[in-house]
Amino acid sequence: MRAVQAVEFGGPEVLTVHEVPEPVAGPGEVVVEVAAADVMFLDTRLRGGWGGDYFQLDTPYVPGGAVAGVVTAVGPEVDPSWLGKRVTTATAASKIGGGKPIGGYAEKALAKAATLTAVPDGLGLPQAVALAHDGQMALALMERAAIQPGEWVLITAAGGGLGTLLIQLVRAAGARVIAAARGQAKLALAQRLGADVVVDYSEPGWSAAARAATGGAGAHVVLDGAGGALGEGALVATADRGRFLGYGMSAGEFAAPDAAVAERGITVYGLMDVTDPDADWHRLAERSLAEAAAGRLEVVIGQTFPLDEAGSAHAAIESRSAVGRTLLTIGSAV
C-alpha cells in the first residue's frame, strides 16, 4: 500500500510517498481503509524533530494520529460486526518492515477496537475525522469552563478547527464571543460563525482591544488555543477572578502565567486539567458526531490535500494560512 513517510526530521519536503506492507490486525485491533486523515499542528512539530522527550519516534515513520474510513479486517477478540462499518478513530502504533510505526497518512491504518466511533448516517467521513480530536476536546473544554449565559468568552486561534467549533458552542451556551485570530480570512469566518467581536492578534494592542470590547472588565473566560506570547496577551484580557483554559500551543509553546494571575484571582486550567484520563471521551466523541450530523455544529474544513501532497498540507499549517481543519483525502469519502 502507499503511505507517506517522514524519511528524516526536517521541513515539509521530508514527507514522501512509499510502498509499505499493509498492517495486520492483532488482538483487539482492526484495519481501516482510510478515506481521510487528520493533519495536526503537532504532526508538523514532530516532523521537525520536536518532542523527543515525549514521543519515541525514529525515522522513517508514517505520521498521522486519526483517520476515518471503513473497517476491512478485525483481529482476534474483536466483534466482527465492525466489518464494513464507517468509523473514525485514533491510529494505533502499528509496525511496518523494520519495526517503524505507521500512522494515518496511509491507504490503510491500524486502530484499536476500543477507540472506534461509528460515523452516523448523513455525516461525511472528512467531517468525521475533522472532529476526531477537535470535537471531543471542544466539548471537554465547554464542560470544564462552565460558561454561563451573558459571559464574555475570548477564544484565541479562533480560525482553526477547534476554535471554529468553540465559537459555535459558546454562542449556543448564550455567551458572547471575542474571536482572536490572524488575518482577515479567519476573522471573517469567525464572524460568520457568530463571534460578536473579532480582533487580529497580529496587530499591536490586540489584547487591550479585546479587553475594551467587554467594557474594560475583561473576559470572564479565555479559551486559549494559541499559547506562547499570544496566550500571555490573552491573560491580560482576562477579567479578575476569571477562568483561563490554556490547551493549545499553535504559537510554539503553552502560555506561561505570571505571578499577577494569582493576585487577580484568575483560575488557570492547563492541558492536563482538561484532558482528564477519567473523562468519558467516547461519549464526547459520539456527541460531537451527532451534533454535526444533525446540522447543529458546522465542521469547517478549510483545505484538503491528496496523499502525495502531505508536505503541502504541513506547509499550509506552518505558514498560518490554513483555515479550519486540514485533511489528507486518500480513499473514497463515502
N, C-alpha and C positions, 0 to 999 in steps of 0.2 A: 504494500500500500504506500501511498505518498504521505509524507509528513514533513513539516518544517523543523529543521534543526538549527539551534544556535551552535555553530561549529567552533566558536571560541567566544570569549567575553569581549564585547566591543559595541560598536554602533549598530544601527539597524541593518547595515549591509551584511552582518554575520549570519542573518537568518536566510537559509537557503533550503530548497525542497530536495528531499532524497527519498529513495525507495528503502523502506524498512520492513521487517517482518511484522505481520499482524499480531495484535495482542491476543492472548488466550485467557479466557475467564477461569480463575481458580475458585476455591471455596468462598462463597459469599459474594462473588463478583459477577458482573455482566460485561458484555461488549456492546458498545453503542456505535451504530453507524452515524457519523456526525453530519448534521445539516448545517450547524452554525456553532462557532466557538467564540467565547468572550475574550476580548483583548483588554487587559487591565493596565493601569499605570504601574502596578507592581511588576508586571511582566517586563516592562521596559527597564526598570531598575535592576532586576535580576540579570537580564541580558547584558547590562553594562558592567556586571561584576559586583554590584552592591549586595549586602545581606549575607555574606559568607558566615557570619556568626550565628545566623538564624536558620539558614537553608543549606542543606547538603546537596550542592549542585556541582557536577563536573561536566565539562563539555566533551563531546557533543550531547545535547539534551533537547527534547521536544517541549517547548513552553506550552502554557495554557492550563488554567485551573477550572474551567467549567465549559460544558458543552450541552447542546440539545440535539436530539436525534431519535432514532428508533432502535430499540433493543433487538439485536440479531443473534445473540447467544447468551446462555446463562450457565454459570458454573454450578458445582455441587452445592447443595444446601440453599439454593435459590428457587423461589416459587416460579415454575415455568410459565405462569400466566403473564409474566412480564414480557415474554417474547412478542415482538410486533408492536409493543406499546410506544407511544411518543412520550419522551421523558426529557427532563432537564436534570443535570446532576453535576456535582463536583467530580473531577477526574481522580482516579486512584494512581498511586505511584507504580504503574506497571513498568515492565522492563523490556527492552529490546536487546538485540545482539550486543554483547559486551557489557550487559548489566546497566545500561543507561536508562534513566526514567523517560517515559513518554507521556506527554500531556495532551491537551485538546487540539493543538494545531495539527490535526491529522485526519485522515479519512475514517479511521476507526479509533475509538478510545476505550480504555478500561475504566470501570466505575464500581464502587461497592454498592451492592443492592440496598444497603441501609440508607444511602444518600439519594436514591432515586425519588423524583417527584413527577407524578403523571401530569402531562400538559392537558388542560381542559380543551374540549372541543371549541372551535371558534377562535383559538389563540394560536398564532403562528409560532413556529419554532424559533425564528430570530427574536421575536418579542420575549419568548420564554427564557432564552439564555441571557438576554439583556437584564432579566430580573434575577438571575441565578444568585448573584451576590447582592445587587443593589436592592432588590425587593425586600428580602428578609432584613437587611440592615436598616433600610428606611423605617420599617415597622418597629424594629427593636429600638431605634432612636426615638421614635414617637412615644413608645411606652415608657422609656427612661426619662424623657424630657417632661412628661405630664403637662403638655401645653394646654392652657386654658383659653376659652373664647375671649377675644379682645386683647390678648397679649401681643406684643411686638416680638417677632422672631427674625433674627438675622441669619441668613444662610450664605455661607461662603462656598466657592466652587459651584455656584448655583446653576451654571450652564452644563454641568456634567451629568452623567447618567443618574447618579444618586441625588444630586441637587435638584434635578427636574422632578423627580418623584417627591422629594420633600416639600417643594413648593406646593404641589397639589394636596398633599396630606395635611400640611399646616393650614392651608386655606379651608379644607374640609372640616378641620377642627374648630373653625371660627376665629382663628388668629390672623394677625396682619403680618405680611411678609416684606422684609427688605432683602432683596436678592443682590449679592455681590459677586461679580464675575469680571472677566477681562474681554473687552471688545463689544462692539455694537451688536453683532450677531447673537451672542449669548445673552445680552441684556434684552434684546427684542424677544427672544424665546422665553425668557423668564417672565416678561410682561404678558405674553400671550397665555402662559400657563397660570397667571393670576397674581403675580407679585404686585404689591401695592406701590413699592418704591424700588428702583434699581440704582446701583452705584457701581462705577467702574473702578476696580481696585488697582488698575494700572495708573490711575491718576493720583497726584498728591492730595492729601487731605481727605481721602475717601472715608476713613473711619469716623472723622468728625462729621462728615456729611451724613453718614449712616446714623450717628447719634442724634444729629439735628432733626432727622426725619421723625424721630419719636417725640419731638418736643423738648429734647435735651436730656431726658431722663435716662436714655439708653434702652437697649433691647432686653426684654425680660429673659429671653432665651437666645443663645447663639448655638447654631449647628455648624461647626467648623470642619469643612472638608478640605480646606487649603493647607492649614498648618504653617509652620515657619513664621516669617515676619508678617505674613498676611493674617495668620491666626492670632498673633500678638496684637495686631491692629484691631482685630475683632474683639479682643478682650477690652480694649479701650472703649469700644462702643457698647459694652455690656453694662446693664444697669446694676447699681449697688444691690446686693442680695439676689442677683440674677443667677441663671444656670448656664454654664458653658460646657458644651459637649464637644471635645476635640477628638475626632475619629479619623481625620484624613491628613495626608502629607503630600498633596499634589505640588506644593511649593518646595518640597525637598525633605522636610523634616516635620515632626509634630510641633505644635506651638508649645512654648516654654513659659508657663505662667510665672509672674514675678511676685514678690512679697506683697505688693499692693492688692493682689487678688484677695488674700485673706483679710486684709484690713477693710476691704469693701464688702466683705461677706459673700463673695461670689462662690457658688458651689461648682467645682470643676470635676467633670467626668472625663476620664481618658478612654482610649480604645478598649482596654481590658475591662473597664466598668460596663461598657455597652455589650461587648461580645462575651457575655456570661455563658460558660460552658453548660450550665444547667438550664439555659433557656430552651424552649421548645422550638428549635429552628425549623423543624419540619412543618410545624403548624404555621409559622410565619411565611415559609416558602409557599405553602398551599394557598394561604390567604392572599399573598401578593399576586399569584397567578389568577386566582378567582376574581380579584378586583379588576385586573386588566382584561380578562375575558368578558366581564360584564360591562366593560366600557367606562368604568368609574376611575380608572387610572391609565393615563396615556404613557406609553413607553416610547421614549424618544431615542431612535437610532439615527444618529447623525451621519454615519459613514460606514460603509461595508467594503471589504476587500476580498478578492479571491485568495486562495491558499498561497499562490505564487507571489503575492504582494504583501506578505506579512510584514516585511521591512517597512513598506509604505504606511501600514497601519501604526506601527511603532513610531515612525517619524511624525505622523499627524498628532499623536498624543504628546510627544515630547515638544513639539513646536507650539503647543497650547492652542492649535487651530481646531482640534476636534470638538464637536458639539454633541451633547448627549452621549450615547453609548457607541463604542467602536466594536465591530464584529468582523470575523472571517466567515464568509459563506462558502461552504465546502461541498455538501451534497444537496440533494433535493429538499428544499424547505417546505415539507408537507405539513 
